[in-house]
Amino acid sequence: MSTTPTTVDPSSEEFTANRTAMMDRLSEVMAQYAVAEAGGGDKALERHRSRGKMPPRERIDSLLDRGSPFLELCGLAAWGSQFTVGASLVGGIGTVEGTECMLIANDSTVKGGTSNPWTLRKMLRLQEIALENRLPLINLVESGGADLPTQKEVFVPGGAMFRNLTQLSRAGIPTIAVVYGNSTAGGAYVPGMSDHIIMIEERSKVFLAGPPLVRAATGEITDDESLGGADMHARVSGLADYLAVDELDAARIARSVVRRLNWSRTGATPLSSVAAPLLDTEELLGIVPDGLKVPYDPREILARITDGSEFDEFKPLYGSSLMTGWAEIHGYRVGILANARGVLFSEEAQKATQFIQLANRSNTPLLFMHNTTGYMVGKQYEQGGIIKHGSMMINAVANSEVPHISLITAASYGAGHYGMCGRAFNPRFLFSWPSARSAVMGSEQLASVTSSVAAASARRRGREFTEDMEQQMFDQIRDQIDAESLPLFLSGMLYDDGIIDPRDTRTVLGLSLSALNSAPVAGTDGFGVFRM
């Protein structure tokens, strides 16, 4: 392995400007994470605590091994929508009794923990991660079921949440439900379809319909406890497997359940000796320029996230706009594809295809580091076969069976987003830096094409379309695409699994590699037809 040299000068004006811009963007992101953590607000949280209840992140903390990290996922879901940032749900990967688990907690400080359309999308994404990576799933339940005003967007697709729970169980992946409060209507099926159920005395309430609805439907008069209380489910219905006295006791029992699962990882184990990067991770803040048109060397990022700052580059002299090679991160071997300059040419596409095949032969996970404006256009490149070569790369990405992780550090535009394993190509994890941008193309190019086509169309029809009108349309579309390309917008749409502080990149990637190695890592030699 070769150690990557650095040309980064932290005292330079360029570095200082890059760092300032990154910190400004990071501050905006952190402010929105704070909104998500606030849940339903101070009054709702105070009322929640006054009832002897912990907020969702504290419930998660009570289960985790002391001092172990928690990788929160999809924390900004629903940003930019009418719903609370975070989508009334907290989820992520943490270690319980030495076992990596997916933990999902309803935030009942937000409308009683009811599920709106974004709650559902986030839940399905977290369940998908648990299934793909073979992670035991722990649901910390306190939910009033579907958000009734938006039921038309929740009820029909919401069945997938219950289907997923049964499929996790069928796959032999344990599912555990800890019921902290009400779990009514559709929410009752979360514990009902779990392998292990823990309820809390005088707190847990699990029923398909509460007393008012039962009376309206059948005329029967009953109360919460006899209808669906924890004691009843422990003694009469048999739904509860364990009865806890309070929330901390429920966490103790849940940890005991995990300890006795006899669970084992089936993927690779990390190297016993792991060297930290030789270069300062703090410098990651000043590497990526604020302007997406300014190139940067991804080797500078790798030198600050790989073990020992080592990277064994593959085909370094061929297709130099895409860098490929091998490294370790926290002791886990990984193949890396990183855009060295924005545009992908035929050589880069062919190089990537071969590298992906090699990673599949050696059962090595792949990390895609995005900074691409797409595949090259123009007569020379069309005649040179850019479509067939780009298609070859996308074919390889789509059919590769080793786990993929994507990291968008800057631009991720056009078909280059697909070739670098964007969300539609099902990477196990996809994270963004605050500097990320993603769209069908750059905002100025898209605005130019749209406004000029509209102007030409209007003039052909004899309609007035002045230069001022064309400029106004250009500005409007450019501003719209700029806003829709921002990482906050993309994260709110669940197009990534979270926006991360660049300084946390090595930790986040290490946790992701550890999680995906909970399941077997195996490649394939079967791809679609490569058009040569």
C-alpha positions as CSV (number, residue, x, y, z in Angstrom):
1,M,0.0,0.0,0.0
2,S,1.1,3.5,-0.7
3,T,0.7,6.5,1.7
4,T,-1.1,9.4,0.0
5,P,0.9,12.7,0.1
6,T,-0.9,15.9,0.8
7,T,-0.8,19.4,-0.8
8,V,-3.4,20.8,1.6
9,D,-2.2,24.0,3.3
10,P,-4.5,24.8,6.3
11,S,-3.0,28.3,6.4
12,S,-3.8,29.2,2.8
13,E,-6.6,31.6,1.9
14,E,-8.3,29.0,-0.3
15,F,-8.4,26.5,2.6
16,T,-9.7,29.2,5.0
17,A,-12.5,30.2,2.5
18,N,-13.5,26.5,2.0
19,R,-13.6,25.9,5.7
20,T,-15.7,28.9,6.4
21,A,-18.2,28.0,3.7
22,M,-18.4,24.4,5.0
23,M,-18.9,25.5,8.6
24,D,-21.7,27.9,7.5
25,R,-23.4,25.0,5.7
26,L,-22.8,22.7,8.6
27,S,-24.3,25.2,11.1
28,E,-27.5,25.3,9.0
29,V,-27.7,21.5,9.0
30,M,-27.0,21.2,12.8
31,A,-29.8,23.8,13.4
32,Q,-32.2,21.5,11.7
33,Y,-31.0,18.4,13.6
34,A,-31.7,20.5,16.7
35,V,-35.3,21.0,15.5
36,A,-35.7,17.2,15.1
37,E,-34.3,16.6,18.6
38,A,-36.8,19.1,20.0
39,G,-39.7,16.9,18.8
40,G,-43.0,18.4,19.8
41,G,-41.4,21.3,21.6
42,D,-40.6,22.3,25.2
43,K,-44.2,22.1,26.5
44,A,-44.8,18.7,25.0
45,L,-41.5,17.4,26.3
46,E,-42.2,18.8,29.8
47,R,-45.6,17.1,29.8
48,H,-44.0,13.9,28.6
49,R,-41.4,14.0,31.4
50,S,-44.0,14.9,34.0
51,R,-45.6,11.5,33.3
52,G,-42.4,9.7,34.1
53,K,-41.5,9.1,30.5
54,M,-38.2,9.5,28.7
55,P,-38.0,11.1,25.2
56,P,-37.1,8.7,22.4
57,R,-33.3,9.3,22.3
58,E,-33.0,8.7,26.0
59,R,-35.0,5.5,25.6
60,I,-32.5,4.4,23.0
61,D,-29.6,5.4,25.2
62,S,-31.0,3.2,28.0
63,L,-30.6,0.1,25.9
64,L,-27.2,0.8,24.3
65,D,-24.0,-0.5,25.7
66,R,-22.4,2.2,27.8
67,G,-20.0,4.4,25.8
68,S,-20.9,2.8,22.5
69,P,-21.8,5.0,19.5
70,F,-25.2,5.4,17.9
71,L,-25.4,6.0,14.2
72,E,-28.7,7.9,13.7
73,L,-30.2,7.6,10.3
74,C,-32.6,9.7,8.3
75,G,-32.6,12.3,11.0
76,L,-33.9,15.1,8.8
77,A,-36.8,13.2,7.2
78,A,-39.8,15.4,6.3
79,W,-37.6,18.6,6.3
80,G,-39.4,21.2,4.1
81,S,-42.8,19.4,4.5
82,Q,-45.7,20.3,6.7
83,F,-44.6,17.8,9.2
84,T,-42.1,18.0,12.1
85,V,-38.4,17.5,11.0
86,G,-37.4,13.9,11.8
87,A,-40.9,12.6,11.0
88,S,-41.9,11.7,14.6
89,L,-39.4,8.8,14.6
90,V,-35.9,8.3,15.7
91,G,-33.9,5.4,14.3
92,G,-30.4,4.1,13.8
93,I,-27.8,1.5,14.5
94,G,-26.3,0.9,18.0
95,T,-24.8,-1.9,20.0
96,V,-26.8,-3.7,22.6
97,E,-25.1,-6.4,24.7
98,G,-22.3,-6.5,22.1
99,T,-24.8,-7.0,19.2
100,E,-25.3,-4.4,16.5
101,C,-29.1,-3.7,16.3
102,M,-31.4,-1.4,14.5
103,L,-33.3,0.7,17.1
104,I,-36.5,2.6,16.1
105,A,-38.4,4.8,18.6
106,N,-41.6,6.7,18.1
107,D,-41.5,10.3,19.3
108,S,-44.8,10.6,21.2
109,T,-44.1,14.3,21.9
110,V,-45.2,14.9,18.3
111,K,-49.0,14.3,17.9
112,G,-48.9,11.2,20.2
113,G,-46.3,9.4,17.9
114,T,-48.9,9.0,15.1
115,S,-47.5,8.0,11.7
116,N,-47.7,10.5,8.9
117,P,-46.6,9.8,5.3
118,W,-42.9,10.7,6.1
119,T,-43.0,8.6,9.3
120,L,-44.0,5.6,7.2
121,R,-41.3,6.2,4.5
122,K,-38.7,6.5,7.2
123,M,-39.9,3.4,9.0
124,L,-39.8,1.4,5.8
125,R,-36.2,2.6,5.0
126,L,-35.0,1.7,8.5
127,Q,-36.6,-1.8,8.2
128,E,-35.0,-2.2,4.8
129,I,-31.6,-1.5,6.4
130,A,-32.2,-4.0,9.1
131,L,-33.2,-6.7,6.6
132,E,-30.4,-6.1,4.1
133,N,-27.7,-5.9,6.8
134,R,-29.1,-8.7,9.1
135,L,-29.6,-6.4,12.1
136,P,-31.9,-7.5,15.0
137,L,-34.7,-4.9,15.1
138,I,-35.8,-3.3,18.4
139,N,-39.0,-1.2,18.2
140,L,-39.5,1.3,21.1
141,V,-43.2,1.7,20.7
142,E,-45.6,4.5,21.7
143,S,-47.8,5.3,18.8
144,G,-51.4,6.3,18.2
145,G,-51.4,4.6,14.8
146,A,-52.0,6.5,11.6
147,D,-52.2,10.3,11.4
148,L,-55.9,10.3,10.5
149,P,-55.9,13.5,8.4
150,T,-53.3,11.9,6.1
151,Q,-54.6,8.4,6.2
152,K,-55.0,8.2,2.4
153,E,-51.2,8.4,2.1
154,V,-50.5,6.1,5.1
155,F,-53.1,3.3,5.2
156,V,-52.6,1.4,2.0
157,P,-48.8,1.6,1.7
158,G,-48.5,1.2,5.5
159,G,-49.2,-2.5,5.3
160,A,-45.6,-2.9,4.1
161,M,-44.4,-2.0,7.7
162,F,-46.1,-5.1,9.1
163,R,-45.1,-7.3,6.1
164,N,-41.5,-6.3,6.7
165,L,-41.7,-7.3,10.4
166,T,-42.9,-10.8,9.4
167,Q,-40.2,-11.1,6.7
168,L,-37.5,-10.2,9.2
169,S,-38.7,-12.9,11.5
170,R,-38.9,-15.4,8.6
171,A,-35.3,-14.5,7.7
172,G,-34.3,-15.4,11.2
173,I,-33.6,-11.8,12.2
174,P,-34.9,-11.2,15.7
175,T,-37.6,-8.5,16.2
176,I,-38.2,-7.1,19.7
177,A,-40.9,-4.6,20.7
178,V,-40.8,-2.6,23.9
179,V,-44.1,-0.9,24.5
180,Y,-43.8,2.3,26.5
181,G,-47.3,3.7,26.2
182,N,-50.3,3.5,23.8
183,S,-49.9,1.3,20.8
184,T,-53.3,1.4,19.2
185,A,-55.0,0.6,15.9
186,G,-52.3,-0.2,13.3
187,G,-49.7,0.5,16.0
188,A,-50.9,-2.6,17.9
189,Y,-49.6,-4.9,15.1
190,V,-46.0,-3.7,15.7
191,P,-45.8,-5.7,19.0
192,G,-48.2,-8.2,17.6
193,M,-45.9,-9.2,14.8
194,S,-42.6,-9.1,16.8
195,D,-40.8,-12.1,18.2
196,H,-40.3,-10.7,21.7
197,I,-42.7,-8.3,23.5
198,I,-42.0,-6.3,26.6
199,M,-44.7,-4.2,28.3
200,I,-44.7,-1.8,31.3
201,E,-47.1,-2.0,34.2
202,E,-49.8,0.7,34.1
203,R,-48.1,2.3,31.1
204,S,-48.4,0.0,28.0
205,K,-51.8,0.0,26.3
206,V,-52.2,-2.3,23.2
207,F,-55.6,-2.6,21.5
208,L,-57.0,-2.4,18.0
209,A,-59.7,0.1,19.2
210,G,-59.8,2.2,22.3
211,P,-62.8,2.2,24.7
212,P,-64.7,5.0,22.8
213,L,-64.5,3.2,19.5
214,V,-65.4,-0.1,21.1
215,R,-68.5,1.5,22.6
216,A,-69.4,3.1,19.3
217,A,-68.9,-0.1,17.3
218,T,-70.3,-2.7,19.7
219,G,-72.0,-0.9,22.6
220,E,-69.6,-2.5,25.1
221,I,-68.4,-0.3,27.9
222,T,-64.8,-1.0,29.0
223,D,-61.7,0.7,30.3
224,D,-58.1,0.9,29.0
225,E,-56.6,-1.6,31.5
226,S,-59.0,-4.4,31.0
227,L,-59.2,-3.8,27.2
228,G,-55.4,-3.6,26.5
229,G,-53.4,-3.0,29.6
230,A,-50.0,-4.6,30.2
231,D,-51.1,-6.7,33.1
232,M,-54.0,-8.1,31.1
233,H,-51.8,-8.9,28.1
234,A,-49.3,-10.6,30.5
235,R,-51.9,-12.6,32.4
236,V,-54.8,-13.1,30.1
237,S,-54.2,-12.6,26.3
238,G,-50.6,-13.8,26.5
239,L,-49.5,-11.0,24.1
240,A,-46.8,-9.7,26.5
241,D,-43.8,-12.0,27.1
242,Y,-42.3,-9.8,29.8
243,L,-43.8,-7.3,32.3
244,A,-41.6,-4.4,33.4
245,V,-42.2,-2.1,36.3
246,D,-40.9,1.0,34.6
247,E,-39.0,2.2,31.5
248,L,-35.6,1.5,32.9
249,D,-36.7,-2.0,33.9
250,A,-38.0,-2.5,30.4
251,A,-34.6,-1.5,29.0
252,R,-33.0,-4.0,31.3
253,I,-35.3,-6.8,30.1
254,A,-34.7,-5.8,26.5
255,R,-31.0,-6.0,27.0
256,S,-31.4,-9.4,28.6
257,V,-33.4,-10.6,25.6
258,V,-30.7,-9.5,23.2
259,R,-28.0,-11.1,25.3
260,R,-29.8,-14.5,25.0
261,L,-30.4,-14.4,21.3
262,N,-27.2,-16.3,20.6
263,W,-26.7,-13.9,17.7
264,S,-23.6,-14.0,15.6
265,R,-22.2,-12.0,12.7
266,T,-21.7,-13.8,9.4
267,G,-19.6,-11.2,7.5
268,A,-15.9,-10.3,7.6
269,T,-14.2,-9.4,10.9
270,P,-12.0,-6.3,11.0
271,L,-8.2,-6.5,11.2
272,S,-7.0,-6.9,14.7
273,S,-4.6,-3.9,14.3
274,V,-6.0,-0.7,13.0
275,A,-3.9,2.4,12.3
276,A,-5.5,5.8,12.5
277,P,-5.1,8.2,9.5
278,L,-1.8,10.0,9.5
279,L,-3.4,13.3,8.5
280,D,-5.7,15.4,10.6
281,T,-9.5,14.8,10.1
282,E,-10.1,18.4,11.1
283,E,-8.7,19.4,7.7
284,L,-11.6,17.7,5.9
285,L,-13.5,20.9,6.5
286,G,-11.3,22.9,4.0
287,I,-10.8,20.4,1.1
288,V,-14.0,20.8,-0.9
289,P,-14.4,24.2,-2.5
290,D,-17.6,26.1,-2.1
291,G,-18.0,26.4,-5.8
292,L,-18.8,23.1,-7.5
293,K,-16.9,24.1,-10.7
294,V,-13.6,24.1,-8.8
295,P,-12.0,20.6,-8.8
296,Y,-10.4,19.0,-5.8
297,D,-8.4,15.8,-5.3
298,P,-10.4,13.0,-3.5
299,R,-7.1,11.5,-2.4
300,E,-6.9,14.4,0.1
301,I,-10.2,13.1,1.7
302,L,-9.0,9.4,1.6
303,A,-5.7,10.4,3.3
304,R,-7.8,11.5,6.3
305,I,-10.3,8.7,6.5
306,T,-8.4,5.4,5.6
307,D,-6.4,3.3,8.0
308,G,-2.8,4.7,8.0
309,S,-3.8,7.1,5.2
310,E,-3.1,4.3,2.9
311,F,-4.6,3.7,-0.6
312,D,-3.6,1.2,-3.2
313,E,-4.7,2.8,-6.5
314,F,-5.9,0.7,-9.4
315,K,-5.1,1.9,-13.0
316,P,-3.9,5.3,-11.8
317,L,-2.8,6.4,-15.3
318,Y,-5.9,5.4,-17.1
319,G,-9.3,7.2,-16.9
320,S,-7.8,9.7,-14.4
321,S,-11.2,11.5,-13.9
322,L,-12.2,8.5,-11.8
323,M,-10.0,7.2,-9.1
324,T,-10.3,3.5,-8.1
325,G,-8.4,1.5,-5.5
326,W,-8.3,-0.5,-2.3
327,A,-8.0,0.5,1.4
328,E,-9.2,-0.3,4.9
329,I,-11.4,1.8,7.1
330,H,-11.5,0.8,10.8
331,G,-10.0,-2.5,9.7
332,Y,-12.6,-3.3,7.1
333,R,-11.4,-3.8,3.5
334,V,-13.1,-1.7,1.0
335,G,-12.9,-0.9,-2.7
336,I,-13.2,2.8,-3.5
337,L,-14.4,4.7,-6.6
338,A,-14.0,8.5,-6.3
339,N,-14.5,11.2,-8.9
340,A,-11.3,13.0,-9.3
341,R,-12.8,15.5,-11.8
342,G,-16.4,16.1,-12.5
343,V,-16.9,14.6,-15.9
344,L,-16.9,10.8,-16.7
345,F,-15.4,9.8,-20.0
346,S,-15.5,6.4,-21.8
347,E,-12.2,5.4,-20.2
348,E,-13.5,6.1,-16.7
349,A,-16.6,4.0,-17.3
350,Q,-14.6,1.0,-18.6
351,K,-12.2,1.3,-15.7
352,A,-15.1,1.4,-13.2
353,T,-16.7,-1.6,-14.8
354,Q,-13.5,-3.7,-14.5
355,F,-13.0,-2.6,-10.9
356,I,-16.5,-3.4,-9.8
357,Q,-16.1,-6.9,-11.3
358,L,-12.8,-7.3,-9.3
359,A,-14.5,-6.2,-6.1
360,N,-17.2,-8.8,-6.7
361,R,-14.6,-11.5,-7.3
362,S,-12.9,-10.7,-4.0
363,N,-16.1,-10.2,-2.0
364,T,-15.1,-6.6,-1.2
365,P,-17.7,-3.9,-0.3
366,L,-17.5,-0.7,-2.4
367,L,-17.5,2.9,-1.4
368,F,-18.6,5.5,-4.1
369,M,-17.4,9.0,-3.4
370,H,-19.5,11.4,-5.6
371,N,-18.3,14.5,-7.3
372,T,-19.6,14.2,-10.9
373,T,-21.5,16.4,-13.4
374,G,-22.3,13.3,-15.4
375,Y,-21.0,11.6,-18.5
376,M,-19.3,13.7,-21.2
377,V,-21.4,15.0,-24.1
378,G,-20.5,16.1,-27.6
379,K,-20.0,14.6,-31.1
380,Q,-16.6,13.3,-30.5
381,Y,-17.7,11.4,-27.3
382,E,-21.0,10.2,-28.8
383,Q,-19.0,8.7,-31.7
384,G,-16.5,7.3,-29.3
385,G,-19.3,5.3,-27.6
386,I,-20.0,7.2,-24.4
387,I,-23.5,5.9,-24.2
388,K,-22.5,2.2,-24.4
389,H,-19.6,2.7,-22.0
390,G,-21.7,4.7,-19.5
391,S,-24.3,2.0,-19.8
392,M,-21.7,-0.6,-19.1
393,M,-20.7,1.1,-15.9
394,I,-24.3,1.5,-14.8
395,N,-24.9,-2.2,-15.6
396,A,-22.0,-3.2,-13.4
397,V,-23.3,-1.0,-10.5
398,A,-26.8,-2.3,-10.8
399,N,-25.9,-5.9,-10.8
400,S,-23.0,-5.9,-8.4
401,E,-23.9,-7.9,-5.3
402,V,-21.3,-6.8,-2.8
403,P,-22.6,-4.1,-0.5
404,H,-22.3,-0.5,-1.6
405,I,-21.9,2.7,0.4
406,S,-22.3,6.1,-1.3
407,L,-20.9,9.4,0.0
408,I,-21.9,12.6,-1.9
409,T,-19.2,15.2,-1.0
410,A,-19.9,17.7,-3.8
411,A,-21.8,17.4,-7.2
412,S,-23.8,14.3,-8.1
413,Y,-25.6,15.2,-11.4
414,G,-27.2,13.4,-14.3
415,A,-26.5,9.8,-15.2
416,G,-23.2,10.2,-13.3
417,H,-25.4,10.0,-10.1
418,Y,-26.6,6.6,-11.3
419,G,-23.2,5.3,-12.3
420,M,-21.9,6.3,-8.9
421,C,-24.6,4.3,-7.2
422,G,-27.2,6.9,-6.3
423,R,-30.3,6.1,-4.2
424,A,-32.2,4.3,-7.0
425,F,-29.3,1.7,-7.2
426,N,-29.9,0.7,-3.6
427,P,-26.6,1.3,-1.8
428,R,-26.7,-0.1,1.7
429,F,-26.0,3.4,3.0
430,L,-25.9,6.8,1.4
431,F,-24.6,9.9,3.2
432,S,-24.1,13.5,2.2
433,W,-21.7,16.2,3.2
434,P,-23.2,19.8,3.7
435,S,-21.5,20.7,0.4
436,A,-23.4,18.1,-1.6
437,R,-25.6,18.9,-4.6
438,S,-27.7,16.5,-6.7
439,A,-30.1,17.0,-9.6
440,V,-30.6,16.0,-13.2
441,M,-28.1,18.7,-14.2
442,G,-26.6,21.9,-12.8
443,S,-29.1,24.7,-12.1
444,E,-27.7,27.1,-14.7
445,Q,-27.6,24.5,-17.5
446,L,-31.1,23.3,-16.7
447,A,-32.5,26.9,-16.5
448,S,-30.7,27.8,-19.8
449,V,-32.1,24.8,-21.6
450,T,-35.7,25.3,-20.3
451,S,-35.9,29.0,-20.8
452,S,-34.4,28.9,-24.3
453,V,-36.7,26.1,-25.4
454,A,-39.7,28.0,-24.0
455,A,-38.6,31.1,-25.8
456,A,-38.1,29.3,-29.1
457,S,-41.5,27.6,-28.8
458,A,-43.3,30.9,-28.0
459,R,-41.7,32.7,-31.0
460,R,-42.6,29.9,-33.4
461,R,-46.2,30.4,-32.4
462,G,-46.0,34.1,-32.9
463,R,-46.2,34.9,-29.2
464,E,-44.2,37.7,-27.5
465,F,-41.3,36.4,-25.5
466,T,-38.8,39.1,-24.8
467,E,-35.2,38.8,-23.6
468,D,-36.4,40.1,-20.2
469,M,-39.1,37.4,-20.0
470,E,-36.5,34.7,-20.9
471,Q,-34.1,36.1,-18.2
472,Q,-36.9,36.1,-15.7
473,M,-37.7,32.5,-16.4
474,F,-34.0,31.6,-16.3
475,D,-33.6,33.1,-12.9
476,Q,-36.8,31.5,-11.5
477,I,-35.8,28.0,-12.7
478,R,-32.2,28.4,-11.6
479,D,-33.3,29.4,-8.1
480,Q,-35.8,26.5,-7.9
481,I,-33.2,23.9,-8.9
482,D,-30.6,25.4,-6.6
483,A,-33.1,25.0,-3.7
484,E,-34.0,21.4,-4.8
485,S,-30.4,20.4,-5.1
486,L,-29.5,21.2,-1.5
487,P,-28.6,18.4,0.9
488,L,-31.3,19.5,3.3
489,F,-34.0,19.1,0.6
490,L,-32.5,15.7,-0.5
491,S,-32.3,14.5,3.1
492,G,-35.8,15.6,3.8
493,M,-37.0,13.5,0.8
494,L,-35.1,10.5,2.2
495,Y,-32.8,10.5,-0.8
496,D,-29.9,10.0,1.6
497,D,-29.6,8.4,5.1
498,G,-28.2,11.6,6.7
499,I,-26.0,14.7,6.3
500,I,-22.8,14.2,8.2
501,D,-20.1,16.5,9.5
502,P,-17.0,15.8,7.2
503,R,-14.9,15.2,10.4
504,D,-17.2,12.3,11.3
505,T,-16.8,10.6,7.9
506,R,-14.3,7.9,9.0
507,T,-16.5,7.0,12.0
508,V,-19.7,6.9,10.0
509,L,-18.1,4.8,7.3
510,G,-16.6,2.5,9.9
511,L,-20.0,2.0,11.6
512,S,-21.6,1.3,8.2
513,L,-19.0,-1.2,7.2
514,S,-19.3,-2.9,10.6
515,A,-23.1,-3.1,10.2
516,L,-23.1,-4.5,6.7
517,N,-20.7,-7.1,7.8
518,S,-23.3,-8.5,10.1
519,A,-24.6,-10.2,7.0
520,P,-22.5,-12.4,4.5
521,V,-20.6,-10.3,2.0
522,A,-20.6,-12.1,-1.3
523,G,-20.1,-10.9,-4.9
524,T,-21.3,-12.2,-8.2
525,D,-19.9,-13.0,-11.7
526,G,-23.3,-12.5,-13.3
527,F,-23.9,-9.2,-14.9
528,G,-26.2,-8.0,-17.7
529,V,-24.9,-8.0,-21.3
530,F,-22.0,-5.5,-21.6
531,R,-22.3,-3.7,-24.9
532,M,-18.7,-3.5,-26.2
